[in-house]
Amino acid sequence: MDSFDVVIAGAGPAGGQAARLLSKKGFKTLLLEKAPSFSSNDFSSGGAPLEILDDFNLPHTLVGAYCNTIKISSSHDTHCWQTDMPLAVVLNFKKLRTFLADETKKQGASVYMGCSYQGHDIQNGHTLVHLKQSRNSVIETVEAKVLMDATGSDRRVLKGRASPKTPSNNVIVGRGIEYLVEVPESVYHTYANALSFYIGAKWMPQGYAWIFPMEAYRLKIGVGRNYPDEQVVPHEKSMGFYLDQLIRECLKIENLSILDKHGKTIVYTRHQRDPYLDQNIIAVGDAVSTVNPFTFEGIRHALKSGEFAARHVQTFLETGQQMNRYPSQIRSYFGIKWVISELLTDKIYREPDDEKMNTMLRAFKYLSLSALKSLVFDYSFKSAIQFYAAYHFLLVRRFFGQIWKRHTPIKTQ
Ligand SMILES: Cc1cc2nc3c(=O)[nH]c(=O)nc-3n(C[C@H](O)[C@H](O)[C@H](O)COP(=O)(O)OP(=O)(O)OC[C@H]3O[C@@H](n4cnc5c(N)ncnc54)[C@H](O)[C@@H]3O)c2cc1C
């Protein structure tokens, strides 16, 4: 039986980054991925602030496109913020995970693609991990000193109780579908260099839609809905309907060349109350709700949790010191910002009101590009307060405007 220092189930950003760091330190690492290749589950849009490259030592070859513009459209209006320098990137998600797995392999570790974690048991103090090769259904058992759950929202190892069917006061569910499309040069240039977001009932009730650029003449176009199984507002139309409408109205192309269709449901546990640790088993990334519940941006946060976990695993393997401080480190890193994001998600997506969405866009216009960026990507309190002040000012102005209209006699000729 093969024996490893650490077996990591799931080669997403969280598992891949942890494997990259642990193999670099010389630990005997096995990274498992149930998908046969990274093209078969290329589900993430890959939008992130530019800093992700330096913060996680990622090469520029992973970037699909650099963006210097943020564009937000509501049902009635559009506003654009632009700068000369890139402020965000759209990562090629497939390349990102391939890079992390390749680095892991280069450092002497093993990566098994098309191989899924099936279960584990503890015998005489040894953790035995059972794996299944999808190509021949053969079950193999390996021994691990540490087992890491990096299976994303599936939470396959530590089996958090969160699932799309869990009562919604315990979880926030987000479902996204996205196409990778090829478009003519003229259409590509309209969307190149910009992260374009679409909010409001016209584009996606209880959610938002987006168009992100990728490598030349390719765009990622998608829609995401929060609480997809709850009809907070009537939305008789399917998510596919809104995606087709976005294609029709924005790209204006018939017989569009669709290169890939993908989608996924992410389940976030409120207050990040997932099991993080059970003796020598540790969980990372979406398995412990590191994705931001308001924006559903999760790549950076998954990478970060992979880094935190790798440090605790290293100490455990070198000194035998338990990994007990890992949960509090994760909670204090995400902390109050994630709790506020939960409140915002409920406020905005559970009480959607198209007129308020429009007012929100008008309030965003009061923010500079750097304030908008720190609101969207850094969840900055200062920018949030600036936004809220503008938003409430506009609501009050609208309220008095309506009273004024009601009490102004209509002039007759
Ligand atoms: C439509 C959509 C768009 C998104 N867009 C963005 C975006 O623009 N920017 C951003 O930052 N975030 C985005 N996200 C969120 C982001 O992709 C996730 O938060 C991030 O990928 C989480 O990383 P992870 O490693 O924790 O989990 P995952 O990326 O989900 O990786 C988990 C891996 O584990 C594997 N696995 C599962 N079960 C097993 C098993 N039993 N054995 C072995 N392997 C297993 C899975 O195949 C998968 O590869 C988006 C999400 C969706 C759904």
PDBQT file of the ligand as one rigid body, heavy atoms in Angstrom, charges set to zero:
ROOT
HETATM    1  C1  LIG A 501     -20.685  29.880 -12.614  1.00  0.00    +0.000 C 
HETATM    2  C2  LIG A 501     -19.639  30.287 -11.604  1.00  0.00    +0.000 A 
HETATM    3  C3  LIG A 501     -18.835  31.399 -11.861  1.00  0.00    +0.000 A 
HETATM    4  C4  LIG A 501     -17.857  31.780 -10.948  1.00  0.00    +0.000 A 
HETATM    5  N1  LIG A 501     -17.100  32.872 -11.232  1.00  0.00    +0.000 NA
HETATM    6  C5  LIG A 501     -16.123  33.245 -10.377  1.00  0.00    +0.000 A 
HETATM    7  C6  LIG A 501     -15.297  34.360 -10.683  1.00  0.00    +0.000 A 
HETATM    8  O1  LIG A 501     -15.481  35.042 -11.714  1.00  0.00    +0.000 OA
HETATM    9  N2  LIG A 501     -14.304  34.679  -9.822  1.00  0.00    +0.000 N 
HETATM   10  C7  LIG A 501     -14.084  33.969  -8.675  1.00  0.00    +0.000 A 
HETATM   11  O2  LIG A 501     -13.157  34.298  -7.915  1.00  0.00    +0.000 OA
HETATM   12  N3  LIG A 501     -14.888  32.921  -8.335  1.00  0.00    +0.000 NA
HETATM   13  C8  LIG A 501     -15.885  32.541  -9.157  1.00  0.00    +0.000 A 
HETATM   14  N4  LIG A 501     -16.668  31.463  -8.847  1.00  0.00    +0.000 N 
HETATM   15  C9  LIG A 501     -16.423  30.745  -7.573  1.00  0.00    +0.000 C 
HETATM   16  C10 LIG A 501     -15.136  29.927  -7.618  1.00  0.00    +0.000 C 
HETATM   17  O3  LIG A 501     -14.997  29.243  -8.835  1.00  0.00    +0.000 OA
HETATM   18  C11 LIG A 501     -15.096  28.916  -6.471  1.00  0.00    +0.000 C 
HETATM   19  O4  LIG A 501     -15.364  29.586  -5.267  1.00  0.00    +0.000 OA
HETATM   20  C12 LIG A 501     -13.734  28.223  -6.393  1.00  0.00    +0.000 C 
HETATM   21  O5  LIG A 501     -13.511  27.459  -7.551  1.00  0.00    +0.000 OA
HETATM   22  C13 LIG A 501     -13.652  27.325  -5.155  1.00  0.00    +0.000 C 
HETATM   23  O6  LIG A 501     -12.457  26.594  -5.189  1.00  0.00    +0.000 OA
HETATM   24  P1  LIG A 501     -12.334  25.199  -4.413  1.00  0.00    +0.000 P 
HETATM   25  O7  LIG A 501     -10.984  24.678  -4.732  1.00  0.00    +0.000 OA
HETATM   26  O8  LIG A 501     -12.710  25.357  -2.994  1.00  0.00    +0.000 OA
HETATM   27  O9  LIG A 501     -13.457  24.264  -5.042  1.00  0.00    +0.000 OA
HETATM   28  P2  LIG A 501     -13.709  23.800  -6.548  1.00  0.00    +0.000 P 
HETATM   29  O10 LIG A 501     -13.146  24.759  -7.519  1.00  0.00    +0.000 OA
HETATM   30  O11 LIG A 501     -15.150  23.464  -6.628  1.00  0.00    +0.000 OA
HETATM   31  O12 LIG A 501     -12.842  22.466  -6.657  1.00  0.00    +0.000 OA
HETATM   32  C14 LIG A 501     -13.223  21.266  -6.044  1.00  0.00    +0.000 C 
HETATM   33  C15 LIG A 501     -12.669  20.125  -6.872  1.00  0.00    +0.000 C 
HETATM   34  O13 LIG A 501     -12.887  18.899  -6.198  1.00  0.00    +0.000 OA
HETATM   35  C16 LIG A 501     -13.227  17.913  -7.147  1.00  0.00    +0.000 C 
HETATM   36  N5  LIG A 501     -13.926  16.827  -6.435  1.00  0.00    +0.000 N 
HETATM   37  C17 LIG A 501     -15.196  16.836  -5.933  1.00  0.00    +0.000 A 
HETATM   38  N6  LIG A 501     -15.459  15.656  -5.336  1.00  0.00    +0.000 NA
HETATM   39  C18 LIG A 501     -14.328  14.911  -5.437  1.00  0.00    +0.000 A 
HETATM   40  C19 LIG A 501     -13.976  13.602  -5.012  1.00  0.00    +0.000 A 
HETATM   41  N7  LIG A 501     -14.850  12.818  -4.352  1.00  0.00    +0.000 N 
HETATM   42  N8  LIG A 501     -12.746  13.148  -5.300  1.00  0.00    +0.000 NA
HETATM   43  C20 LIG A 501     -11.833  13.908  -5.976  1.00  0.00    +0.000 A 
HETATM   44  N9  LIG A 501     -12.127  15.161  -6.417  1.00  0.00    +0.000 NA
HETATM   45  C21 LIG A 501     -13.349  15.652  -6.134  1.00  0.00    +0.000 A 
HETATM   46  C22 LIG A 501     -14.107  18.654  -8.142  1.00  0.00    +0.000 C 
HETATM   47  O14 LIG A 501     -14.156  17.961  -9.387  1.00  0.00    +0.000 OA
HETATM   48  C23 LIG A 501     -13.375  19.985  -8.231  1.00  0.00    +0.000 C 
HETATM   49  O15 LIG A 501     -12.422  20.005  -9.251  1.00  0.00    +0.000 OA
HETATM   50  C24 LIG A 501     -17.670  31.061  -9.733  1.00  0.00    +0.000 A 
HETATM   51  C25 LIG A 501     -18.478  29.957  -9.470  1.00  0.00    +0.000 A 
HETATM   52  C26 LIG A 501     -19.452  29.560 -10.392  1.00  0.00    +0.000 A 
HETATM   53  C27 LIG A 501     -20.301  28.368 -10.074  1.00  0.00    +0.000 C 
ENDROOT
TORSDOF 0
